Amino acid sequence: MKNDLLSLAPVTRRQFLAASTKVAAGAALVGALPRAGYTAENNTIKIALIGCGGRGTGAAAQALSTQGPVKLWAMADFFEHRLQSSLSVLKEQRPDQVDVPPARQFLGLDAFKKAMDTLDQGSVVVLATPPAFRSLHVEYAIAKGLHVFMEKSFAVDGPGIRRILRCGEEAKRKNLKIAGGLMTRHNFPMEEVVKKIHDGAIGDVITGWAYRVHGTVKTITRDPAASELAYQISNYSNFTWLNGSFIVDWLIHNIDVACWLKNAWPVSVQGMGGRQVHEDPDQLFDHYAAEYTFADGSRMVAQGRLIDGCWGFFGVQAHGSKGSALLGEGVDVPRLFKSLNQTSENLIWRFQGQKNDPYQTEHDLLFKAIRNDQPYNEAERCAKSNLTAIMGRMACESGQLITWDEAMSSNLELAPGLETMTKESNPPVMPDAAGRYPIAKPGQTKVI
């Protein structure tokens, strides 16, 4: 009988879930004194959207769909056409909740500060720019007394991860909430299957495989009038300094799920990767394979590929001492098996409960915590999942074994001087005379 994994068609992220269920917000705490960062249930919460691409627009719409009065107040992006497109979509969807006149529309690399400066303390900022900028934006938001929704990924290198961790601690001190865009943690089917695995349904988890293998990522055609910086930002998925690599910004969800199964973080990783088919002028590796080791000796393998015409799968496989599991982002219906052979006769459980839209749920939980003055801080977990992906990229690009401690303590910045960069600046990587960009070379590239 055909293995269920091999018969699965590739699933896009936007096809992941269709149903939507919102988490109801509770009543405000009776008799409690408001603290910094507290917003009463009936008070309007203002939002600033930083990064107005498709994911940012979707995140803003989800924030506006939470329970209680919410208003989009300010917007910022590097590109005017993206800001205007996002504004048009959001006005059409929720006209009564969008109040962003030209005076609160900001462009450029410093636009995030201008947008956040229009907000009152206790407002919310939605951060959805390329990941290189995330930790800088989170730091400014926490300093301004704002709650944060930060889309994945959260940093591209060790220094960025440490900044996110510091921001998380400062947010706790200031009673500010931080939600991170690893929405699979709030997917009802995934919550249920992970609980069953933690309760011993397949025994001890020995090996996990996190997959994201599908077609290529094309570059956007260069506008002859655009600067080099604008070109790279418009193609941020193809430049390592901006997105941290495919293994960091795209495979992070299923790396996170595999670590969730173990309820642990790996201690080391070795791997390989390269650029065999992809020929566009950028920095993209088109394949990765990173083998992680946990403290108990168990393993996780993260496999990513961006090559057309190849077998595709988007999900997580887990092998335990008593069976196996099929789950993860891209797997609509998680399943458990009494054998490593995942056939129908070995099936012992499949999710049959109520599904939800985890993109919406992650915002519902954040705004519920804000309105009810409840602790809510995902910064540490998000940062550590992100670091797991980063150390995988470091191992694949260098060809070296990388430890958790080495990745965490690394002072190598992919985009040094980001704080002072302007729209007139050159990016950290530039093309050579033939239009080619520097690409990592295992055995030669230094990552620490």
N, C-alpha and C positions, 0 to 999 in steps of 0.2 A: 504494500500500500504506500502511496506517495506520502512523504513527510509533509506535515501541515505547513512548516516554515517555507519549504521550497515552492509551495503552491500559492503563496501569498503574492498578490500584485503590489507594486510600490505604492505608497500612500503619501500624498503631499501633506505638508503641515496644515494647510487650510482645509483639507478634507478630513482632518483628524477626527473631529466630532461635529455632529450636526445639531444635536439637541441642546437646549439651554435651560438651566435651572438656577435661579438666583438664591443666594443665602439671605434670609431676612435679617435686617438690622434690629438689634434689641433696643429696649427703652433706655433712656439716659439714666445714669446712676442717680437715684433719689437722695438728696441731701448731701451729695459730695461736693466739695469745693472745687471749682475749675482750676486746673493747673496749666502750666505752659504747654501748648500743643493740644489742648482740649477744645473740641467744637461741639456744642450742644446739638441734639438730634435735629432740631428744627432750624438751625442756623444754616445759611447758605455757605457752602464750601467753594472757594475759588480755586481754579486750576490754571496752571501755566503748562503748555505743551512745548517741550524742547526737542525738536527733531520731528519734522512733519511729513515723513515718508509714509508708506503704507502701514507699517507696524505702529508708528506713532499715532496716526489717524485712528487706527483701530483701538489702540489703548485709550485714547481720549474719549472715543465713543463709549467704551466700556465703563470708564470712570463716570461719564455723564449718565450712565444707565443704573448707577447704584441708587439705593434707597435714600430719600431725603433730598433737599434742594442742593443742586450742584450747578456751577456756572463756569464755562470756559472763559477765562479772563484775559489771557495773554498767550502769544505764540512766538516761537523763534526757530529759525532755520538758517542754514548757510545759503540756500537757494530760494529766491522769491517765488519761482514758479511752483515749488513744492509747498511753500506756505500757503499760497493762494489756492492751490488745488485742494489741500487739506481743509482749509477754511470753508471752501465751497461745499465740500462733501458734508462736513459737520453741520453747517447751517441748514443744509437740505434735510439732514436726518433729525436734528434737534434744534429748530430755529429759536425756540424760547429759552434755550440754555447757552446760547453762544453770543457773547458780548465782547467782541474783539475788534474795536475800531482801529484805523490805521495807526493811531498813536500808541497802540499796544501790540503792534506787529514789528518784530525786530529781526534784522538780518546780520550775518557775519559770525565770526568765531567768538565774539564777546556778546552776542545777542542773548545767550543764556542768562547772563548777569542782569541785563536790562529787563528781561521778562520776569525774572524772579524778584527784582526790586519793586515791581508793581504790586506784589502780593503782600497781604497781611500775614503776620505770624500765625501758624496753624493752618495755612492753606496747603495745597498739594501741588507738587511739581511732577509731571510725567516726563521721564527722561528716555528718549528713544533715538538719540544720535548714534553714529558709529561708536563701537565700544571703546576706542582709544580715549574718548572724551568723558567716559562715564564717571570715573572716580573723581575727576576734577569738578564735574557738575554736582555730584552727590555732596562733596565737601562744601561747596558754596551753599547748597540748599540747607544743609544742617546748620551751617553758620548763621543763615538767615532765619532759622526757626521754622522751617517748612517740612512737612511730611513728604515722603518720597516713594514714588513708584519708579523703579529702575528696570528697564528692559534688559534681558540678557544680550550679550555678555557684559560683565561688570568691570573688566579690566583686561589688558592684553599682556601684562608682564607682572613679575613679582612686586615691584614698587607700587603698581596700581592696586594689586590685591591688598597690600598692607595698608594702603590709604582707605580702601573700602572697610577693612576691619576696624581702623581707627574711627571712621565715620559711624560705624555701628555702635561702638562704645559711647561716643559722644551723643548719639541719638538717644540711647537709653538714659543717659544722664539728664538730657533735656526733655524727656517724655515725648519724643518724636517717633513716628512710626516709619518703618522702611519695609516695603514689599519688593520682591524681586521676580523677574519674569520667567522663572522656571515653573511654568504653569502646570506641568505634569504632576507636580506634588499635590495639586488641588483638583486632580481629575478623579472623580468618584470610582470608576472601574480600577484605576491604578491604586488608589488608597486601599481598596478591598483586597486586591490580589497581594499587595505587599504585606498587609496584615496577616493574611493566611500563610505567606511564606515565613514571616517572622514567628508565627505560631507553630511552625514545624511541618507544614503541609508537604514539603519536598525534602525534609531533613536539613542538614547543614548545607548552606550554599558554598559550593566548591569552586565553581567557575562561572563567570558571567561574560557575555559578549554583547557589546553595544555597537549597533550597526547604523550607518547612514550611507548607503551606496545607491547612487542614481546618476542621472545625466549631468552634463557639464554646466558650469556657470559662465555665461557669456559676458563679455565686457560691453558697456554702453559705448556707442560710437562717439568718438571725440568731437566736441564742438571746437572748430578752429579758433574761435574767439575766447575759449575758456582757458584759464590758467592751468598750470600743471597741478596745483593743489586742488582746484575745482574738479579736474578730471579724475583725480584719485579718490576724492570724497564721493563723487558720483558712482564710482566703482569700488566702494569700500570693501565689498566681499572678496575682492581680488588682490588686496594689498595688506600684507601681514601687520604693518604698523597700525593700521586702522581697525582691523577685525580680529587680530591675533591668530589668524589662520582658520581654515575650514574646520579643523578638529576642535578649535576653541569655540567659534561662534555658531556652528551648525550642529556638530555632534555633541555639544555640551548637554543637551536634554537627556539623551540616553546614557551618557557617562554618569550623569546625576542619578538616573534611575538605578543603574548598576551599583553605585555606591550606596544608595538608599537600601537596596536589598541586603547589603552587607552591614549596614548601619555603621560604616567605618570609612576611613580614607586610606588610600594606598600609601605605602612607605617608599616605593620606588617604581620606576618604569624604564623600559627600554623599547626601542621600536625602529621602524623604518618608514620612509616615504620618499616621494619623488615626483617628477614631472615627466611623464612618458609620452602623453598624447596631446596635452594642452599646449597650444602654440600662441595664444593671445599675448600681447605685451603687458605682462603684469607679474605678480610674485607667487601665483597660485601653484601649490602642489596639487596634482590631480589624484593622488592616493596616499593614504596613511594606514599604518597598522601599529598600534601601541599596546604592549603587554605590561600590565600593571601587576604588582605584587602587594598583597596586604600583610599585616603583621603576623597573621596566623598561617601564612604560606599559600593561601588561596589566590587565585588569579582572576584578572579581568582583561579582556582584549577589546579595544576600541578600533573599529574598522571603518574607514571613510574612503569613498571613491567618487570622483566626479568625471566619469567617462561615459559617453553615449554608447549604446549598443551592448551594454553588459548587464549581467544579472543584477537586479535591484532588490533591496530590502531595507526597511526602515523600522527598527524595533530592537528589542532586547531578548536574548536567550539566557536562561539561567539553568545550570545543572546543579542538582543537590544530591545528597547521599541517598535519598529515597525517591527521587523523581526529577522532573524538570518543569520549567515554566516558559511561557511565551507572553511577553508583555512589552511595555515601553511606549514612548511616543511613536505613533504610526501604527500601533496595534489597537484596533477599535475594540476588540473583545478579548481581554486577557484570558489565558487558559493554563490549567495545571494538568500534569500527566504523571502517572505512577512509574513511568519509565523514561529513560533518555530518548527513546524512540517515540516521537510525538505523533502517533497515529490515533485515529478515532477510538479504537478499542482500548487505548491506554489513557484516554481522557478521564480525569476524575473531577474536574470543575471547570466551568466557564462562567464569566460574568453575565448575569441576567437581570441585574438591578437597574435602577434609574440612572441614566447618564446626565451629564451636565456639560456646560461650556466652561472649561477651566480658565480660559482667558477672562471670562466674566467673573468667575468665582474668585480669582485672585484679587480683583478690585473690590468685590463685595466684602471680602474679609478685611481688606485694608480700611475701607470707609466705615465698616462696622466698628472696628477698633478705635478709629478716630472719634466717632460719635459717642461711643460708650466709654471712652477714656481707659481702654484696655491695652496692656502691653502687646506690641506687635513689631517684631524685628527679625527679618530674614537675612540680615546682612552677613552674618558669620557663615551660615549654611551655604548661601549663594557664593560667597567668596571662596569657600573651600571646594565646592564643586568646580568653580571656575579655575582654581589653581590646579586641580586634578587634570583638567583639559590642557592648561598651559604647560604643565610638566610633560604631558604627552607630546605636545608640539616641540618642546625643547629636545626631547629624546629623539624624535623622528628627524628633526632638522640637523642635529649634531651627530647622530649615530652613537651617542654615549648613553650609559645608564645614568639616570637622573634621580636623586632622592627627593623626597618631600621637603626636607630641610633645605636642600640646595635651591630648590625652586622658590621656596618661601623667602629665603634670605638673599636671593639674587638681586643685585643692584643694576642689572642691565635693563635699560629702558629702550623700548622700540621706537618711542617718539620723544626724545629728550627736548626740553624747552617748549613743551606743548602749551604751558601757561602763557607764554609770551608770543605765541604764533598769531599772526593776523592773516587776513584774506590775501594779502600781498606776499606772504612768506612762501618760500620754497618748502615742499614737504620733506620729511626726513630721508626719503629715497628718491633719487632722480634717474631718469633714463640715460644710457650712454649715447654715443653718437649714432648708433644704429637703432635707437629707440627701445633698447632692451633694459629691463630692470634687474637689480641684483636678486638672485634666487639662492636660497640656502643650499649648501652642499654637505651632505653627511660626511663626517671624517675631517672636514675643514671648518665648518661654521662653528663659531664660539657662541654659546648661549648663557654662559655664567661669567 
